[in-house]
Structure formats: structure tokens, C-alpha cells
Amino acid sequence: GKRILLCHGHTYGVKEGLWEADKEAEEQNLDAFLFGHTHTPLVELRGKTLFMNPGSIGLGYPPSYGVLTLEGEKIDGRIFQLSSKRRFFFR
């Protein structure tokens, strides 16, 4: 029963700000807007929409990942940092 948009983020210009993402969230009546592209971890409630960027698990950034939890009517997003000694590489 939740409306969630999951995208890379570049199509909404997230590196310049969340204005276009905010507009899309409002137009689509989204509960969550999940995106990447900036590699910067973020969990922020903007209006009724939870915005979440898990960060990056690759090279060049402190490694992090996100977990979205849905329980009944509640939606929760959390970011977890990985030890800098543990790196994951994708080929």
C-alpha cells in the first residue's frame, strides 16, 4: 500500500538539489523517493515523503548502505556505515 519511486537520481537533477524530486514526489503522492547518483547518504522526511540515498559502497567514498523498513503504515529509512577496512567491489 506504499508508493515508492526508486531511481538513480540523475534524471531528477539531485546533484543540484531536490527541487525536481520534491515536485515528482508531490505529483505522484509518494511515500518514499529512493535515489543515488550523489553518493552522499541521506534520510530526510520532506513533507510526507521519505527521501533516502544509501550513499556508496564502492571506492572513493566512506562505504555505506541503506535499509528501508515497512511495518504497517510506518516507513523507516536508515543508513549504516561499513568499516573502512571492509570494501565491496562490483565488476
KOLFI-772881 format. One line per 8 residues: number of its first residue (from 0); their letters; for each residue x, y, z of C-alpha. Coordinates in steps of 0.25 Angstrom, whole numbers. Example, Ala and Ser with C-alpha at 12.3 -4.5 7.8 and 13.67 -1.06 7.14 Angstrom:
BEGIN
0 = AS = 49 -18 31; 55 -4 29 $
//
This chain:
BEGIN
0 = GKRILLCH = 0 0 0; 12 9 -1; 16 18 -13; 31 17 -15; 40 22 -26; 54 16 -28; 63 23 -38; 78 26 -40 $
8 = GHTYGVKE = 75 41 -38; 81 48 -49; 68 49 -57; 63 58 -45; 76 66 -44; 79 62 -30; 93 67 -30; 88 81 -32 $
16 = GLWEADKE = 77 79 -21; 64 72 -18; 54 82 -24; 50 73 -36; 50 61 -27; 41 69 -18; 32 72 -29; 31 58 -34 $
24 = AEEQNLDA = 28 53 -20; 17 62 -18; 11 60 -32; 12 45 -30; 7 45 -16; 20 37 -12; 23 31 2; 37 29 -2 $
32 = FLFGHTHT = 47 34 -12; 60 25 -13; 71 30 -21; 86 30 -23; 96 38 -32; 101 47 -21; 108 36 -13; 104 44 -1 $
40 = PLVELRGK = 96 37 10; 83 44 13; 70 40 20; 61 52 21; 46 54 22; 41 65 13; 26 67 14; 20 53 15 $
48 = TLFMNPGS = 31 47 6; 43 40 12; 55 43 3; 67 33 4; 80 32 -3; 89 20 2; 102 26 -1; 113 18 -7 $
56 = IGLGYPPS = 118 4 -5; 130 6 -15; 143 13 -16; 145 28 -13; 134 29 -2; 132 25 12; 125 12 10; 110 12 14 $
64 = YGVLTLEG = 97 5 10; 82 8 13; 71 -1 19; 57 3 17; 47 -3 26; 32 -4 24; 23 -8 36; 8 -6 35 $
72 = EKIDGRIF = 6 9 32; 20 12 37; 32 14 27; 46 16 32; 60 18 26; 73 16 32; 88 18 27; 99 8 32 $
80 = QLSSKRRF = 113 11 31; 123 0 28; 137 -1 34; 147 6 25; 154 -8 25; 143 -15 18; 141 -11 4; 132 -17 -6 $
88 = FFR = 135 -17 -21; 126 -19 -33; 131 -24 -46 $
//
